[in-house]
Amino acid sequence: PRLFVQAVLMIESEGGSSWGPLLLFMLGLGLTTALRPVSPKPTFKVPLHRALFAKTCEVFELIKPFIRRTPLLKGDSDEGIVYFKMENLQFTGSFKLRGALSKVLTLSKEEKNGLITTASTGNHGLACISAFKESKVSGVIYLPGNVSQYKLAKLKALVGESGVKVVGRDTAESEAAARSDAAKANGCYISPYNDTTVASGQGTIGLEVIEQLKLEGVAPDNVYIPVGGGGLITGIASTIKALYPDCRIVGCSPENSPCLELSVKAGRVLREGEFKNDDTYSSGTAGGIDDDSFTVEACSFLVDEWIQVSEKEIKEGVRFMFDKFKQVVEGAAGCGVAGYTREVVSGGASGGVSVVVCCGGNVDAKLFAKMIS
């Protein structure tokens, strides 16, 4: 009853019924029973934060029938408690399915009938193919030249040669081509990260984590998230920070390609040549970002700390997940594990309850064997 009264008062104070999905979520979750109490109403830093959180609650109900509630595995740590959110076990092998479904299932009829393009290092492409099938639409997947051959072959097997186009050196160049072609054909481009609906879909991971931690009788103190274009960290952080504003959000990037982190610190999007962009085991987070990417602004107020990890640390993160849990994760997931490990080893971890997001597991056998050797 107390939670119901708080939720009703919250909706009245916000001036209407737009918070209906949030009310359903809060009633189902029973947030006031969490070990560390949350605010009786969500806390927002800016209007963008409010909009992202509301959209996440809305699309969560929409995509639930098509996604897997991925497990939260508990690990041993000398620095508090650590859990690993296993999005490598998501349908299509990564978290990207959540964002793709959120976008495609909310397209208008006109958009669905037009040319739909997207750009991806592989995982977003796989996710969009699945989302296209659910919505009975077709599209073309644009890939950068540095995409793994495993992911490229997997995509071609699903959609054929005509459904895949390899353009440019990195994600920034392939995205530009996909946008241009869609615009010329009066179609719709689905960004892997630079879209608030896509990011809100990724934010459903945060809602699941909160639900799962509640069953453990704990609440999050630190969340370690791999960073590429920023859709994943923006979505999860907007959810976690709304309900647990003191939770520390840590962005983890490869030293060889930390574009978003450096862009946030510079207050503008860095272009090719202004940041290191070398080959990395974390190919899913490599490359530049759009000049108008909203994730730069979002991460400036949602992310508390940034960590750059070496190629050696990424390999060790991947190997840890295999040795400890017998889980196959890709290099991007190794970034988050490496970021957490770095803080534990350096003594920088704040203790408490930590969550590491293992974002995907689409990796070819040879590369995986190299990383765990």
Secondary structure, DSSP 8 states (H G I E B T S, - for coil): -HHHHHHHHHHHHTTSSTTHHHHHHHHHHTGGGSSS---SS---SSHHHHHHHHHHHHHHHHHGGGS----EEEE--SSSEEEEEEGGGSGGGBTHHHHHHHHHTT--HHHHHS-EEEE-SSHHHHHHHHHHHHHT---EEEE-TTS-HHHHHHHHHHH-GGGEEE-SSSHHHHHHHHHHHHHHTT-EEE-SSS-HHHHHHHTHHHHHHHHHHHHHT---SEEEEE-SSSHHHHHHHHHHHHH-TTSEEEEEEETT--HHHHHHHHTS---TTSS-----S-GGG-S---TT-HHHHHHHHH--EEEEE-HHHHHHHHHHHHHHH-----HHHHHHHHHHHHHHHHT----SEEEEEE-B----HHHHHHHH-
